[in-house]
Amino acid sequence: MGNERVTALVSEMTVEEKVGQLMQLATHFYKGAVGDGQITGPIEEMGISEEVVLNSGSVLGASGAKTVKAIQKKHLEENRLGIPLLIMADVVHGFKTIFPVPLAVGCSWDMESAERSAQIAALEAAVSGVHVTFAPMVDLVRDPRWGRVMETTGEDPYLNGEFAKAFVKGFQGPDISQDVNRVAACVKHFAAYGAAEAGRDYNTVDMSERELRENYLPAYKAALEQGCEMVMTAFNTVDGIPATGNRWLMRDLLRNEWGFNGVIISDWGAVKEMIPHGVAADEKEAALKGLEAGVDIEMMTTCYVSYVKELIEEGTLESSFLDESVQRILELKEKLGLFDHPYRGADEEKEASIVMSADHRQAARELATKSCVLLKNEGGLLPLHKDQKIALIGPFAQNGDILGPWSWLGSREEAVTLDQGMKEKGGTLFTTEGCGVETGTEDELERAMSLADKADVIVLALGESSYMSGEAGCRSDIRLPAVQRDLIQNLKKINKPIAVVLFNGRPLDLHGVIDEADAVLEAWYPGTEGGAAIADILFGDANPSGKLTMSFPQSVGQVPVYYNHYNTGRPQHENVNEDRYVSKYLDIPNEPLLPFGYGLSYTTFAYGEAQISDDVLIPGSSLSISVPVTNTGDQAGEEVVQLYIRDMAGEVVRPVKELKGFEKVALRPGEAKQVTFTIEEELLRYHHRSLEYKSDSGAFMVFVGPNSRDAQTLELTLEKEKMGVNQS
């Protein structure tokens, strides 16, 4: 069915049938469904009639080939025009085989592995009947108090954009219309959801348009340039207007400026939420503003179904808005082949053999090892030796709650715990909890002390329960719970070496942990094979190579803290102890505890002197930055070589550093490699006061190194006037 046939179908539809296509309902509303499906928001008494369900266009949270086929079959038997349903779900970091949370995947700096994880998730979802995933989430975030930090890949716009493209490629493949084993991607949350005030979910966002374009929009645009089929609106305001009713954001920017003609869907209940936001007096006005803004599908509220027809009949709403939305929705269904093959890739036999297959679990294990970040390793405590007696203690020692939020169909019972992973390695292992995540008893502590006393080394498995992270999992205190910090203090008295493994969904205030332990491994929520992957690292079968993509703060009072900040008119100078009247705290450093790009290895890497091919750059030409990197240790390892640039004097203030390139290199012991980056004028552009995107002549600093803090510095000059090059 081509677009012409879709147009013809739209012309046959009644207003009620058209409006129905704009309605997305949860699974339990449909005949043939078993259970409630995926529930990700509050459900009110919606009063949905059978007619509305019959005309609806998409299902939220259905899965399982048998169930999806039953829903689709029943729907097609009763729908007047035989218009199939779209099946959508939150397949964020795995379907049934759960990969590390996206923040962890970001720390891998590995685009191929990220793409592979999305491809596997898409395959498992597709054979189980899902057509669309609400991913990737590409919101740039700088505040670890926000629960949804774990869903993003970090604080840098360039790196987030690279991961956005990788995830879209993995979900959709080169041509989604030709591959039933892929799913359509839906980038979210448009826009700037990660900048919610005070790190509190659903809260206000207020920033200049220049800041929005410079830092928060690039990753969404990267996903769309990769061909992402759908966009989901954000819960927050943008310039005082909720994103779901923001006509400038959705029509002027997304549709007209960027040329996006795909489907826009609201987040759960976001159309109706314009009422408590205070921009709509009632559901009728909310429906008007949502559709005029260009939101095609309303998720789990009934403003459109209840009032769009009335708005058209009274002349308040042009019917063309409705027709455009229906056309876009049906064109996506046609692109996915649902009119001819309404069950698409749903296949019970494939589902049984593919979902949670050994190959998929192995891929999850490999990505989990790449996502772990070694934060400290004093005295070379890690890797452990199998002849050591090890006490594994902590609330996550035998805990399957390591999948993290948005692991919808993931099974904690099928997850490999750290205890199971370490036991596979052999040796002597004593295991006990010592305490719960937030509470503990004297008996638990006494048993932990007794086991630790018999051991050569203590491994502490600490962190946050998944409930403490994810949507609505915001925290004002980002330290480990007090009972876990007390556990460290008590075990420290035994005077045995301590290695801490952290399971969490956000950067933490690590005081009381990193200063007490001899080694710290950040494992995040590592997914289904998490315990096996961590054991691989702890015993040296894998070498940690992860690098942080969010800065770790000194304390919550420092938040937001991020590497690509602006300078002030009174900066605190390095190695100068100014008491007052410069931009500083009296009680903590300005710099984060652990910087963006930071991560250790079991081997060591030496950087030679960086070289620049020319210190003057002219538009139309390029220059190169090269640095030799040598593995000076005795193990093979991977290093992420990072390139940063600073514009020394712009029309508007520029960040002190901006990531502009990176290369992940694998080196054997003693092996060296020359890493080279190319710099062109386009790399130096930014949004000026007028929002024009261009570069300025003048001086730039270039930084090359293993992280955003520890880098060599070079200088270059961009010369445009001498060549008669127009500034734009």
Buried (B, 14 or more C-beta within 10 A) or exposed (E): BEEEEBEEBBEEBEBBBBBBBBBBBBBBBBBBBEEEBBBBBEEEEBEBEEEBBBBBBBBBBBBBBBBBBBBBBBBBEEBEEEBBBBBBBBBBBBBBBBBBBBBBBBBBBBBEBBBBBBBBBBBBBBBBBBBBBBBBBBBBBBBBBBBBBBBBBBBBBBBBBBBBBBBBBBBBBEEBEEBBBBBBBBBBBBBBBBBBEEBBBBBBBEBEBBBBBBBBBBBBBBBBEBBBBBBBBBBBBBBEBBBBBBBBBBBBBBBEEBEBEBBBBBBBBBBBBBBEBEBBEEBBBBBBBBBBBBBBBBBBBBBBBBBBBEBBEEEBBEBEBBBBBBBBBBBBBBBBBBBEEBBBBBBEEBBEEBBBBEEBBEBBBBBBBBBBBBBBBEEEBBBBEEEBEBBBBBBBBBBBBBBBBBBBBBEBEBBBBBBBBBBEBEBEBBBBBBBBBBEBEEEBBEBBBEBBEEBBBBBBBBBBBBEBBBBEBBBEEBBBBBBBBBBBEBBEEBEBBBBBBBBBBBBBBBBBBBEBBBBBBBBBBBBBBBBBBBBBBBBBEBBBBBBBBBBBBBBBEBBBBBBBBEEEEEBBEEEEEEEEEBEBEEEBEBBBBBBBBBBBBBBBBEBEEBBBBEEEBBBEEBBEBBBBBBBBBEBBBBBBBBBBBBBEEBBEEBBBBBBBBBBBBEBEBEBBBEBBBEBBBEBBBBBBEEEEEBBBBBBBBBBBBBBBBEBBEBEBBBBBEEEEBEEE
